[in-house]
Amino acid sequence: MRLALVLAVLLASAASAQPLPAGRTYAPGVDVTRYAIHVALSDDTDAVDAEARVAFRVASDTTTVLPLDLVSLRPDSTGMAVSEVTLDGVPARFAHRADRLVVALGPTRRGAEHTVTVAYAGVPADGLIVGVNRHGARTFFGDHWPNRARNWLPVVDHPSDKALFEWTVTAPATYQVVANGRLVEETDAGDGTRITRWATDRPIATKIAVIGVARFAVEHRRPVVAAGVPVAVETWAYPEDRAAGFYDFAAADSALVVLADLLGPFPYEKLANVQSTTRFGGMENAGAIFYDEGGVTGTRANAATVVHEVVHQWFGDLVSEADWPHLWLSEGFATYLTHVYAERTRGQAALRAGLARDRTRIVAFAASDPQRMLVDTTFADPMELLNAYSYQRGGWTLHLLRRRVGDEAFFAGLRLYLSRHADANATTDDLEAALEETSGQDLTAFFQTWTRRPGVPRVDAGWRVAAGQTVVTLRQSGVPYAFPLTVEATDASGQTARVVADVAGNETVVRFPFAAARVVLDPDVDTLADLRLVGP
């Protein structure tokens, strides 16, 4: 009766579960160490027939159950039905409803290691996208972000619990299978199917653990040497898009070299760039990035997306946000380091152009939602966080940090952050700690202002010429922000002067000892603010 009560209570709480604070374990009391997923796919049905072996370590002496996310059967006949569960090879008691599979463990202890095996089947409503590509060919693609793996996999569906993944896929032999990790096996079964097995050497989050099954043209490119380490690079494109895909995704080579030089060696067994039929324009699955099929054009119009997703292999994959409010540690880095890549390959003007575009989006978003903060705890669904703050404001916050501490301390701080939290999770405070260590600065006020204060600064500026001088007045309303702002004045002959103003109060006055013909605020695009300048 006690076991039945525990199962009932946990299932009831799971049905009304809310996002947990940063740093909290999503499935308290357990730490999953490895998933081994065996799945059979067919052209005759959209259903999957699967078995999942979940190896885990008990993290608390009070742990009595293993709670896993798995979508239950729906009235529309989608969802998963569990037929059997074993614990270390012995049949186990379990309950599955309200999209939660709870397995009874019986007596156990902290540090004990067990394996639960779940046999199940069903038609995924999401998570595994079964359909046809733009050429009318059947495809199967995992698409898990943020917490959609549960639609077809029994997992702890939260980035705070990383694990090794092994995928064993049995599918018609006309298909190729790509997944995370390294290729372990390809066997023709002799019955028209092929068994393909991939396995990871590093733990990853469920949001970036996927398979792709389709008819592919596959290019195994010459390894790219990045930070002195050869990286196996592959392209997986639909046969009809072979030439275009091979050309477009070759843009990853340069990104790997530049980013590894800044951040350290590429973390995964290979980098596969995969044309896919999924929800997002690009999805940073670890070592197997999926891109929207429409982005393959043969013109490299998707080159910036390729760089963005390669950045994610370090930020978001190697080090994942501890919880969704810290999503900017993934998307902000991918946004900003894409601009840094442009800076390294095309110069300062490319960086400034990207920052200027992003600032326009941030100001517009702040006006539409003035109470939003970068570290956002107000969302109901993580999808709401795919906005101009997680991406563009997160990127701008990194640019402000870089200007605050200098290039050497900034990039050293990023490398320290990555090494300290590799294969694990981090919060905004963890990034602050790393940058404080490399810069020797106290960044408490900076992080409080730029990550946990709503809105953005607004500067209403006016300038006038009097008695041969130029006077520029900078005004902020409400509680003022404190930040440096470069003001540039140019006279009629083209001579230019600059003043870096410490904007800290509601009014700041800047003077130039000549009559200006033109005044510009923030000429180098180094300030995140809504800048409004009115001349004489």
DOSE-88947 format. One line per 2 residues: number of its first residue (from 1); their letters; for each residue y, z, x of C-alpha. Coordinates in steps of 0.5 Angstrom, whole numbers, padded with zeros to 4 digits, always signed. Example, Ala and Ser with C-alpha at 12.3 -4.5 7.8 and 13.67 -1.06 7.14 Angstrom:
BEGIN
1 = as = -0009,+0016,+0025; -0002,+0014,+0027
END
This chain:
BEGIN
1 = mr = +0000,+0000,+0000; +0005,+0002,+0006
3 = la = +0004,-0005,+0009; +0005,-0009,+0002
5 = lv = +0011,-0005,+0001; +0014,-0007,+0008
7 = la = +0012,-0014,+0007; +0016,-0014,+0000
9 = vl = +0022,-0010,+0003; +0023,-0015,+0009
11 = la = +0022,-0021,+0004; +0027,-0018,+0000
13 = sa = +0032,-0017,+0005; +0031,-0024,+0008
15 = as = +0033,-0027,+0002; +0040,-0025,+0002
17 = aq = +0040,-0025,+0010; +0047,-0026,+0013
19 = pl = +0049,-0028,+0020; +0049,-0022,+0025
21 = pa = +0054,-0020,+0030; +0054,-0023,+0037
23 = gr = +0049,-0020,+0041; +0044,-0018,+0035
25 = ty = +0037,-0021,+0035; +0036,-0025,+0029
27 = ap = +0028,-0022,+0029; +0029,-0015,+0031
29 = gv = +0023,-0012,+0034; +0020,-0019,+0037
31 = dv = +0021,-0024,+0043; +0018,-0030,+0042
33 = tr = +0016,-0033,+0049; +0012,-0040,+0047
35 = ya = +0011,-0044,+0041; +0005,-0049,+0041
37 = ih = +0006,-0054,+0035; +0001,-0059,+0033
39 = va = +0003,-0064,+0028; -0001,-0070,+0025
41 = ls = +0004,-0075,+0022; +0002,-0081,+0018
43 = dd = +0005,-0088,+0015; +0001,-0086,+0008
45 = td = +0005,-0080,+0007; +0012,-0076,+0009
47 = av = +0007,-0070,+0009; +0006,-0066,+0016
49 = da = -0001,-0063,+0017; +0001,-0058,+0022
51 = ea = -0001,-0052,+0026; +0004,-0047,+0030
53 = rv = +0002,-0042,+0035; +0007,-0037,+0036
55 = af = +0006,-0033,+0043; +0011,-0026,+0043
57 = rv = +0012,-0020,+0046; +0013,-0013,+0042
59 = as = +0020,-0011,+0043; +0020,-0004,+0040
61 = dt = +0015,+0001,+0038; +0017,+0001,+0031
63 = tt = +0015,-0006,+0030; +0010,-0007,+0025
65 = vl = +0011,-0015,+0023; +0013,-0021,+0026
67 = pl = +0018,-0025,+0021; +0019,-0032,+0022
69 = dl = +0023,-0037,+0018; +0019,-0043,+0014
71 = vs = +0022,-0046,+0008; +0017,-0045,+0002
73 = lr = +0015,-0050,-0003; +0020,-0052,-0008
75 = pd = +0020,-0055,-0015; +0021,-0062,-0012
77 = st = +0014,-0061,-0008; +0018,-0061,-0001
79 = gm = +0017,-0055,+0003; +0011,-0052,+0007
81 = av = +0005,-0048,+0004; +0001,-0044,+0009
83 = se = -0006,-0044,+0009; -0008,-0039,+0014
85 = vt = -0005,-0034,+0019; -0009,-0031,+0025
87 = ld = -0007,-0025,+0030; -0010,-0026,+0036
89 = gv = -0016,-0030,+0033; -0017,-0025,+0027
91 = pa = -0015,-0027,+0020; -0008,-0023,+0019
93 = rf = -0005,-0021,+0012; +0002,-0025,+0011
95 = ah = +0007,-0026,+0005; +0011,-0033,+0005
97 = ra = +0016,-0033,+0000; +0024,-0034,+0000
99 = dr = +0023,-0038,+0006; +0021,-0033,+0010
101 = lv = +0014,-0032,+0013; +0012,-0025,+0015
103 = va = +0006,-0023,+0018; +0003,-0016,+0019
105 = lg = +0001,-0014,+0026; -0002,-0007,+0025
107 = pt = -0002,-0002,+0030; +0002,-0005,+0037
109 = rr = +0007,-0002,+0042; +0013,-0004,+0046
111 = ga = +0011,-0009,+0051; +0005,-0012,+0048
113 = eh = +0004,-0019,+0047; +0000,-0023,+0042
115 = tv = -0001,-0030,+0039; +0000,-0031,+0031
117 = tv = -0003,-0038,+0029; +0000,-0041,+0023
119 = ay = -0004,-0047,+0019; +0000,-0050,+0014
121 = ag = +0002,-0057,+0011; +0008,-0060,+0007
123 = vp = +0013,-0065,+0006; +0020,-0063,+0010
125 = ad = +0026,-0064,+0006; +0030,-0063,+0012
127 = gl = +0029,-0061,+0019; +0024,-0067,+0021
129 = iv = +0028,-0073,+0018; +0022,-0078,+0016
131 = gv = +0025,-0085,+0014; +0027,-0092,+0016
133 = nr = +0032,-0094,+0022; +0037,-0100,+0021
135 = hg = +0032,-0105,+0022; +0027,-0102,+0017
137 = ar = +0022,-0099,+0021; +0019,-0092,+0020
139 = tf = +0021,-0087,+0024; +0020,-0079,+0025
141 = fg = +0026,-0075,+0028; +0027,-0068,+0029
143 = dh = +0034,-0066,+0027; +0035,-0058,+0027
145 = wp = +0042,-0056,+0028; +0044,-0051,+0027
147 = nr = +0038,-0047,+0023; +0034,-0053,+0020
149 = ar = +0028,-0052,+0024; +0025,-0048,+0019
151 = nw = +0024,-0053,+0014; +0018,-0055,+0018
153 = lp = +0017,-0050,+0023; +0015,-0043,+0023
155 = vv = +0020,-0040,+0028; +0025,-0035,+0029
157 = dh = +0031,-0040,+0027; +0037,-0037,+0031
159 = ps = +0039,-0039,+0038; +0039,-0032,+0041
161 = dk = +0031,-0032,+0041; +0029,-0038,+0046
163 = al = +0022,-0040,+0048; +0018,-0045,+0051
165 = fe = +0016,-0051,+0047; +0009,-0055,+0047
167 = wt = +0009,-0061,+0042; +0002,-0064,+0041
169 = vt = +0003,-0070,+0036; -0002,-0074,+0033
171 = ap = +0001,-0081,+0030; -0001,-0088,+0029
173 = at = -0002,-0091,+0036; +0004,-0096,+0034
175 = yq = +0009,-0091,+0035; +0011,-0088,+0042
177 = vv = +0013,-0080,+0042; +0019,-0077,+0046
179 = an = +0020,-0070,+0046; +0023,-0064,+0050
181 = gr = +0020,-0063,+0057; +0015,-0067,+0061
183 = lv = +0010,-0072,+0059; +0003,-0068,+0059
185 = ee = -0002,-0073,+0055; -0002,-0079,+0052
187 = td = -0009,-0081,+0049; -0012,-0086,+0044
189 = ag = -0016,-0083,+0040; -0020,-0089,+0038
191 = dg = -0019,-0088,+0030; -0012,-0092,+0030
193 = tr = -0008,-0086,+0033; -0005,-0083,+0039
195 = it = -0005,-0076,+0041; +0002,-0075,+0045
197 = rw = +0003,-0068,+0049; +0010,-0066,+0052
199 = at = +0012,-0059,+0054; +0018,-0055,+0057
201 = dr = +0018,-0051,+0063; +0024,-0047,+0061
203 = pi = +0025,-0043,+0054; +0030,-0047,+0049
205 = at = +0033,-0045,+0043; +0030,-0048,+0036
207 = ki = +0036,-0052,+0035; +0035,-0056,+0041
209 = av = +0027,-0057,+0040; +0025,-0063,+0037
211 = ig = +0021,-0069,+0037; +0022,-0077,+0036
213 = va = +0017,-0082,+0033; +0018,-0089,+0033
215 = rf = +0017,-0096,+0036; +0021,-0095,+0042
217 = av = +0023,-0100,+0048; +0023,-0095,+0054
219 = eh = +0026,-0095,+0060; +0024,-0091,+0066
221 = rr = +0031,-0091,+0070; +0031,-0090,+0078
223 = pv = +0032,-0082,+0079; +0039,-0080,+0079
225 = va = +0041,-0076,+0085; +0046,-0071,+0082
227 = ag = +0048,-0064,+0086; +0042,-0067,+0091
229 = vp = +0037,-0066,+0086; +0033,-0073,+0083
231 = va = +0034,-0073,+0076; +0029,-0077,+0072
233 = ve = +0033,-0081,+0067; +0030,-0085,+0061
235 = tw = +0032,-0089,+0055; +0029,-0090,+0049
237 = ay = +0032,-0095,+0044; +0029,-0099,+0038
239 = pe = +0026,-0105,+0041; +0031,-0110,+0037
241 = dr = +0036,-0106,+0041; +0033,-0106,+0047
243 = aa = +0038,-0109,+0052; +0044,-0106,+0048
245 = gf = +0041,-0099,+0049; +0039,-0100,+0056
247 = yd = +0046,-0102,+0058; +0050,-0096,+0053
249 = fa = +0046,-0090,+0055; +0046,-0092,+0063
251 = aa = +0053,-0089,+0062; +0049,-0082,+0063
253 = ds = +0048,-0084,+0070; +0055,-0083,+0073
255 = al = +0056,-0077,+0068; +0050,-0073,+0071
257 = vv = +0053,-0074,+0078; +0060,-0072,+0077
259 = la = +0058,-0066,+0072; +0052,-0063,+0077
261 = dl = +0058,-0063,+0083; +0062,-0059,+0078
263 = lg = +0057,-0054,+0075; +0050,-0055,+0079
265 = pf = +0043,-0058,+0078; +0041,-0061,+0072
267 = py = +0037,-0056,+0069; +0031,-0060,+0065
269 = ek = +0025,-0064,+0067; +0028,-0070,+0065
271 = la = +0034,-0073,+0061; +0032,-0078,+0056
273 = nv = +0037,-0081,+0052; +0034,-0083,+0045
275 = qs = +0037,-0088,+0039; +0035,-0084,+0033
277 = tt = +0036,-0084,+0025; +0039,-0077,+0024
279 = rf = +0045,-0073,+0022; +0050,-0073,+0028
281 = gg = +0053,-0078,+0032; +0050,-0074,+0038
283 = me = +0045,-0068,+0038; +0044,-0065,+0045
285 = na = +0037,-0063,+0044; +0035,-0060,+0051
287 = ga = +0033,-0066,+0056; +0032,-0071,+0050
289 = if = +0039,-0073,+0047; +0039,-0076,+0040
291 = yd = +0044,-0081,+0038; +0046,-0084,+0032
293 = eg = +0043,-0091,+0032; +0050,-0094,+0030
295 = gv = +0053,-0092,+0036; +0048,-0097,+0040
297 = tg = +0053,-0103,+0041; +0052,-0106,+0048
299 = tr = +0059,-0105,+0049; +0059,-0097,+0051
301 = an = +0063,-0095,+0046; +0059,-0089,+0045
303 = aa = +0061,-0087,+0053; +0065,-0081,+0051
305 = tv = +0059,-0079,+0047; +0054,-0079,+0052
307 = vh = +0058,-0075,+0057; +0059,-0070,+0051
309 = ev = +0052,-0069,+0050; +0050,-0069,+0057
311 = vh = +0055,-0063,+0058; +0051,-0060,+0053
313 = qw = +0045,-0059,+0057; +0049,-0054,+0061
315 = fg = +0053,-0051,+0056; +0050,-0050,+0049
317 = dl = +0043,-0051,+0052; +0042,-0048,+0059
319 = vs = +0047,-0042,+0056; +0047,-0042,+0049
321 = ea = +0052,-0038,+0044; +0049,-0031,+0043
323 = dw = +0051,-0032,+0035; +0055,-0038,+0031
325 = ph = +0062,-0034,+0032; +0061,-0036,+0039
327 = lw = +0060,-0044,+0038; +0066,-0046,+0042
329 = ls = +0062,-0044,+0048; +0058,-0050,+0047
331 = eg = +0063,-0055,+0043; +0069,-0053,+0047
333 = fa = +0066,-0054,+0054; +0063,-0061,+0052
335 = ty = +0070,-0063,+0049; +0074,-0061,+0055
337 = lt = +0069,-0063,+0061; +0069,-0070,+0058
339 = hv = +0076,-0070,+0059; +0075,-0067,+0066
341 = ya = +0070,-0073,+0067; +0075,-0078,+0065
343 = er = +0080,-0074,+0070; +0075,-0075,+0076
345 = tr = +0073,-0082,+0074; +0080,-0085,+0071
347 = gq = +0085,-0080,+0074; +0090,-0075,+0071
349 = aa = +0093,-0079,+0066; +0086,-0080,+0062
351 = lr = +0086,-0072,+0062; +0093,-0071,+0059
353 = ag = +0091,-0077,+0054; +0085,-0073,+0051
355 = la = +0089,-0066,+0051; +0095,-0069,+0047
357 = rd = +0090,-0072,+0042; +0086,-0066,+0041
359 = rt = +0093,-0062,+0041; +0095,-0066,+0035
361 = ri = +0088,-0064,+0031; +0089,-0057,+0033
363 = va = +0096,-0056,+0030; +0094,-0060,+0024
365 = fa = +0088,-0056,+0023; +0092,-0049,+0024
367 = as = +0097,-0051,+0019; +0091,-0052,+0014
369 = dp = +0088,-0046,+0015; +0093,-0041,+0019
371 = qr = +0088,-0035,+0019; +0082,-0038,+0023
373 = ml = +0081,-0036,+0030; +0077,-0039,+0035
375 = vd = +0072,-0033,+0035; +0070,-0034,+0028
377 = tt = +0066,-0029,+0024; +0069,-0031,+0017
379 = fa = +0064,-0037,+0016; +0058,-0037,+0010
381 = dp = +0055,-0043,+0014; +0055,-0045,+0021
383 = me = +0056,-0052,+0019; +0063,-0050,+0017
385 = ll = +0064,-0049,+0025; +0064,-0056,+0026
387 = na = +0072,-0056,+0026; +0078,-0057,+0031
389 = ys = +0077,-0050,+0033; +0070,-0050,+0036
391 = yq = +0071,-0057,+0039; +0079,-0058,+0041
393 = rg = +0082,-0051,+0041; +0076,-0049,+0045
395 = gw = +0077,-0054,+0050; +0084,-0053,+0050
397 = tl = +0083,-0045,+0051; +0079,-0048,+0057
399 = hl = +0084,-0052,+0060; +0089,-0046,+0059
401 = lr = +0084,-0042,+0063; +0084,-0047,+0069
403 = rr = +0091,-0047,+0069; +0092,-0039,+0069
405 = vg = +0087,-0038,+0075; +0087,-0045,+0079
407 = de = +0081,-0050,+0080; +0077,-0046,+0085
409 = af = +0077,-0040,+0081; +0076,-0044,+0074
411 = fa = +0070,-0048,+0077; +0067,-0042,+0081
413 = gl = +0067,-0038,+0074; +0063,-0043,+0070
415 = rl = +0058,-0044,+0076; +0057,-0036,+0076
417 = yl = +0057,-0036,+0068; +0051,-0041,+0068
419 = sr = +0047,-0038,+0073; +0048,-0031,+0070
421 = ha = +0046,-0033,+0063; +0041,-0039,+0065
423 = da = +0036,-0040,+0060; +0039,-0034,+0056
425 = na = +0045,-0033,+0051; +0052,-0031,+0052
427 = tt = +0058,-0029,+0049; +0066,-0030,+0050
429 = dd = +0066,-0023,+0053; +0061,-0026,+0058
431 = le = +0065,-0032,+0060; +0071,-0027,+0061
433 = aa = +0067,-0023,+0065; +0065,-0029,+0070
435 = le = +0072,-0031,+0070; +0075,-0025,+0072
437 = et = +0070,-0024,+0077; +0072,-0030,+0081
439 = sg = +0079,-0030,+0080; +0081,-0023,+0081
441 = qd = +0085,-0023,+0075; +0085,-0018,+0068
443 = lt = +0084,-0024,+0063; +0084,-0019,+0057
445 = af = +0090,-0021,+0054; +0089,-0028,+0055
447 = fq = +0082,-0028,+0051; +0085,-0024,+0046
449 = tw = +0091,-0028,+0045; +0087,-0035,+0045
451 = tr = +0080,-0033,+0042; +0082,-0028,+0037
453 = rp = +0089,-0029,+0034; +0089,-0034,+0028
455 = gv = +0094,-0040,+0029; +0098,-0043,+0035
457 = pr = +0105,-0042,+0037; +0110,-0046,+0034
459 = vd = +0116,-0047,+0038; +0123,-0050,+0035
461 = ag = +0127,-0053,+0041; +0134,-0055,+0041
463 = wr = +0138,-0058,+0047; +0146,-0059,+0048
465 = va = +0150,-0061,+0053; +0157,-0057,+0054
467 = ag = +0161,-0056,+0060; +0157,-0061,+0065
469 = qt = +0151,-0057,+0063; +0145,-0058,+0059
471 = vv = +0142,-0052,+0055; +0135,-0052,+0052
473 = tl = +0134,-0046,+0047; +0126,-0045,+0045
475 = rq = +0125,-0041,+0039; +0119,-0037,+0036
477 = sg = +0119,-0034,+0029; +0114,-0028,+0027
479 = vp = +0110,-0024,+0033; +0112,-0029,+0039
481 = ya = +0106,-0031,+0044; +0107,-0031,+0051
483 = fp = +0106,-0037,+0055; +0109,-0041,+0061
485 = lt = +0112,-0048,+0058; +0115,-0053,+0063
487 = ve = +0122,-0056,+0060; +0124,-0063,+0064
489 = at = +0131,-0066,+0064; +0133,-0073,+0066
491 = da = +0140,-0075,+0067; +0143,-0082,+0066
493 = sg = +0142,-0084,+0073; +0134,-0082,+0072
495 = qt = +0134,-0076,+0076; +0129,-0071,+0074
497 = ar = +0129,-0063,+0074; +0124,-0058,+0071
499 = vv = +0124,-0051,+0070; +0118,-0047,+0068
501 = ad = +0120,-0042,+0062; +0116,-0036,+0061
503 = va = +0116,-0036,+0054; +0115,-0029,+0051
505 = gn = +0120,-0027,+0046; +0123,-0030,+0040
507 = et = +0128,-0034,+0044; +0128,-0037,+0051
509 = vv = +0134,-0040,+0054; +0133,-0046,+0059
511 = rf = +0139,-0049,+0063; +0140,-0055,+0067
513 = pf = +0146,-0056,+0072; +0148,-0063,+0069
515 = aa = +0148,-0067,+0063; +0142,-0069,+0061
517 = ar = +0140,-0076,+0057; +0133,-0074,+0055
519 = vv = +0129,-0067,+0055; +0122,-0067,+0055
521 = ld = +0118,-0061,+0053; +0111,-0060,+0057
523 = pd = +0111,-0067,+0060; +0104,-0065,+0064
525 = vd = +0101,-0063,+0057; +0099,-0056,+0059
527 = tl = +0101,-0052,+0053; +0098,-0051,+0047
529 = ad = +0103,-0050,+0042; +0106,-0054,+0036
531 = lr = +0112,-0057,+0040; +0118,-0059,+0036
533 = lv = +0124,-0061,+0040; +0131,-0063,+0037
535 = gp = +0136,-0067,+0041; +0144,-0067,+0040
END
